[in-house]
Amino acid sequence: MHTIQLELNDDLYENIVEKDINIQDKFKEFLSTLTDDGYPSISFNEAQKRVKNAVDDYKNSSDEYLPLNDDYWNNLENRINNL
């Protein structure tokens, strides 16, 4: 475990103390949100299963998949330029 030192202005510290805020808990919560990408974690096996299902869906689909050719990229570039 590591320790982080934090400097606060006196008035801010007094305000936090008056409101009975647990600085350590709030700081830990804040730091956790910095590293959380918003997506729940999944196991390697779950990721492998999802990829396998996606590939199977692609292989067994009657949908038509078109290759991305120069017309596609030119059209996309024109649309971006016209935004």
C-alpha positions in Angstrom: 0.0 0.0 0.0 1.2 3.5 -0.7 0.6 6.9 0.9 -0.4 10.1 -1.0 0.2 13.5 0.6 -2.3 16.2 -0.2 -2.0 19.9 0.6 -5.2 21.9 1.1 -5.9 25.5 1.8 -6.9 26.0 5.4 -10.4 27.3 4.5 -11.1 24.3 2.3 -9.9 21.9 5.0 -12.1 23.6 7.6 -15.1 23.4 5.3 -14.5 19.7 4.8 -14.2 19.1 8.6 -17.3 21.1 9.3 -19.3 19.0 6.9 -17.9 15.8 8.5 -16.6 14.5 5.1 -14.3 11.5 5.2 -11.5 12.9 3.0 -9.7 9.5 2.7 -12.8 7.7 1.5 -13.8 10.5 -0.9 -10.2 10.6 -2.3 -10.1 6.8 -2.8 -13.5 6.9 -4.6 -12.2 9.7 -6.8 -9.0 7.9 -7.7 -11.1 4.8 -8.6 -13.1 6.7 -11.1 -9.9 7.9 -12.8 -9.0 4.4 -13.7 -12.5 3.1 -14.4 -13.4 3.1 -18.1 -17.1 2.7 -17.4 -17.2 -0.9 -18.7 -17.6 -3.8 -16.4 -14.6 -6.2 -16.4 -15.0 -9.5 -18.1 -12.8 -12.6 -17.8 -10.6 -13.9 -20.6 -13.0 -16.8 -21.1 -15.9 -14.4 -21.5 -14.0 -12.3 -24.0 -13.0 -15.4 -25.9 -16.7 -16.6 -25.9 -17.9 -13.2 -27.2 -15.4 -13.1 -30.1 -16.2 -16.7 -31.0 -20.0 -15.9 -31.0 -19.4 -12.8 -33.2 -17.3 -14.8 -35.7 -19.9 -17.6 -35.8 -22.7 -15.0 -36.4 -20.6 -13.5 -39.2 -20.0 -16.9 -40.8 -23.6 -18.1 -40.5 -25.3 -14.9 -41.4 -27.2 -14.4 -44.6 -26.3 -10.7 -44.5 -24.1 -9.3 -47.2 -20.9 -7.7 -46.1 -19.3 -5.3 -48.5 -15.6 -4.7 -48.7 -14.4 -1.2 -47.8 -13.2 0.2 -51.1 -11.9 3.6 -52.3 -15.5 4.8 -52.9 -16.3 4.2 -49.3 -13.3 6.1 -48.0 -13.8 9.0 -50.4 -17.4 9.3 -49.5 -16.5 9.2 -45.8 -13.8 11.9 -46.3 -16.3 14.1 -48.2 -18.9 13.8 -45.4 -16.3 14.7 -42.7 -15.1 17.7 -44.7 -18.7 18.9 -45.1 -19.4 18.9 -41.4 
